[in-house]
Amino acid sequence: MSLVTREEKTVQYISGPLLFIEGGERFAYGSILDILLPNGEVRSGQLLEVSKTHAVVQVLERTTGLDVASTAIRLREEVARIGVSKEMIGRIFNGSGKPIDGQPDVIPEARLPIIGQAINPVRRDRPNDFIQTGISSIDGFNTLVRGQKLPLFSGSGLPANEIAAQILAQAKVRGEEEQFVIVFAAMGITQREAAFFLQSFEETGAKGNVVTFLNLANDPTIERLLTPRSALTVAEHLAFVHDFQVLVILTDMTNYCEALREIGTAREEIPGRRGYPGYMYTDLATLYERAGRVKGKKGSITQIPILTMPDDDITHPIADLTGYITEGQIVLSRALHRSGIYPPIDVLPSLSRLMNNGIGEGRTREDHRELSNQLYACYAEGRDVRRLVAIVGEDALTDLDRKYLKFAEAFEGRMLNQGNTDRSIDETLNLGWELLQIIPQAELRRVSKKVLSKYFTPVLSEGTKSPYY
């Protein structure tokens, strides 16, 4: 195959951000092209589709001034690449990896293809180390483990961005010898949301520890598809070359999937569920499966993809497919949000499938698993009693029912509703034992006698009887 390295005026047709050019077999799929205007301006484009006779190019920048007669194209790179370096930490880039913070270009240590590959299953190491987010509803009940991919399912208007910013500011790994860095990729966000994130980085002091990729809502659609791949390529370099423990936050994956649908429609592909491409599962897997640990490597990549569920529908294709690929989900609750609880994370439908790998003695604390199970069970019982009250009234409740109802209120008011405070895992677990004082000891059947005798007491440390009895 002969690739074009010289200028050629082969543009046949222009439709919106798409250029249709002659001689598709001369190009490799995914090639990056220079688009040359008569006035000498050079813009970028990426090859979306290739056939023997034609090729489709997505313009990565504005399309004003393009015309069929005078626009020329030239091959820049056979595949999309990004220059990677340790010096990218603390910098801000667009979705293609170009600096947008007013500072000079980064001198790359290497130029790597952004497509990347999923980690070879044979070389994968088992995730087994705790990452502390400082948020009790995650650390205590849906623990994030190093090398895991744990998505956050939000609804329109819920504070997913605020929670992401809080995790960015508070996330840490235990052990002073570990190097920890965050790669943050925002796709299709508004100027206001971008300003919020950048301001929060400044206020919390997290900016110097974050590599930021911003794709705004008015940026090219194709750049939205490049953004997470650019971010993950940088994350892989930091993790597996420089031995960093990397936390990657991707928001909003719904905007990414909408871009997939838009590109698919422009290419006249046969749609799948709700108009999304039939290959969306595979496409999402190429992103999510780049998280993990590699045997023989000290570094790791942990992912928190954030997505907005249309109409709060957890069965929507984006949430549904994400749940299949990833290892659990953190679910935000509109009911908790309306009650003024922040962060409004509902621990009952939330799940971390790798939680057991990252908790326990030597990682968090010996009582973590049993305490989490007991708190979960008591809260679920309290929620059931709350629904019962709506039917039969509170007068029909037994004394034990009232204790479970009081526990549910206290659990939401004190454990879940922590605000912007950074809570250590020990503080979370200690608060859990304090809340369990509401429930009679005979009801605590999910905790072993050994753990119960060590941590549970109905008497407060000041020597006074618990106010919950």
C-alpha positions, 0 to 999 in steps of 0.5 A: 500500500502506497501512503500519501506523503505529498499534497493532493487535491483529491477532495470530492465532497464535503458534508459538515465535518466530513471530507470524502476523498478519492483513493481510499486504499492509499490510506491506513484506517485511523490515519491522521491527515493534514488538511491544507487550505489555500491561505496556507492554514493547516488543519487536522483530520482523521480517517474514519472509513476506507474503501478501495475507491474512497475514504472519509475524513473527519475534520478535527477543527472548524470546517469554515473555508474548506472547499472541494476545488482548493483543499488539499490533503497530506498524510501526517501519521499512519495512526493517531499518536500522542507524545508522552512524558512524566512532565505532563503531570500538572498540565492541561491538554485538549482531547488530541493531546495539545497543550491548552494551558498557555505553557510550551509543548511538552518534550516527549519521551516517546510518541505512542499510538493512542489506540492501545491494547487491552492488557493481556489476560495472561500478564494481568496481576490480581488487583488487591490493594486499597485506594482511599477516596475519603468518601465513606459510602465508597471506602466502607461499602464499595471499596475501590481496589488498585487496578479496578474499573469502578464506574459511577452511575449518575442522573441528570442534575445529580452532583457527579462532577462534584464527587469527581472533584472530591475524589480527585482532591482526596484519593490516595494510596496507603504507603509513603513509598507509593507515587500516586497521580491522577489522569482526568479526561472530560468529554463533551463538558460545558465551559462552566463545567470545565471552569468548575473542575479547573477552579477545584483543582486550584483550590484543593491543591490537586492541580500539580498531581493531575494530568488533565484532558479537556474536550468541550461541548463545542469541540469536534465530535471526533476529538471526543473519541480521541480524548479517553484514548489519549488519557489512557495512553499517558496513564499507561506510560506513567504506570508501566514506565515510571511506576506510578499508581494512576487513577483515571477518571473519565467523564462523561462516558454518555457524551462519548457514546453520543459521539459514537452514535453521531459518527455512526449516523454520519457513516450511515451504519446500521444502528443497534439498540436505541440508535447506538452502534452495534459495536459500542460494547466492543468499543467501550471494552477497548477503553475499560480493559486498559485498566489493571496491573501487570505482573512484574510492574510496580505501577497500576491503572485504576479507572472511575468512568462517570456516566449520566443515565438518560431518564435515570434508567440503569438498563439504558445501553450505556449503563448496561454495557458498562456494567457488563464490562466493569467490576461493579458500579457506584449509583447516585440516588435522586431521592437522597439528593432531594433529601439534602444528602451529599454525596448522594451515593446509594449503597444498596444498588452499588457494588464493588466486585473486587472489594474483598481483594482490597480490604481486611487486616493489613490493607484496611482493618480486620473488621471491615468486611463483617462490619460492612455486611452488618451495616448494609443489612441493618440499613436495608432493613431500615429502608424496608421499615420506612416503606412499611410505615407509608402503608400501615403507619408508624403506630403499627411498628414494633420497638425493634422496627423503630430502632431499624427506622432510627438506624436508617435515618442516622446512617443516611444523616451521619455516614452517607451525608459527610459533605466535602470532608475527607474521612479516613477508612478508620474514621468510617469504620469507627462511625459504623460501630457507633451507629450500630449501637442503635441496634440491640446486640442480639440482632448483630448476627453478621459479625463474629463474636471475636470482632463483636467483643473487640469493637462493639460496645453499647457504652460511649467512650465518655462512659455515658450510655448511648443516646440511641438506647 
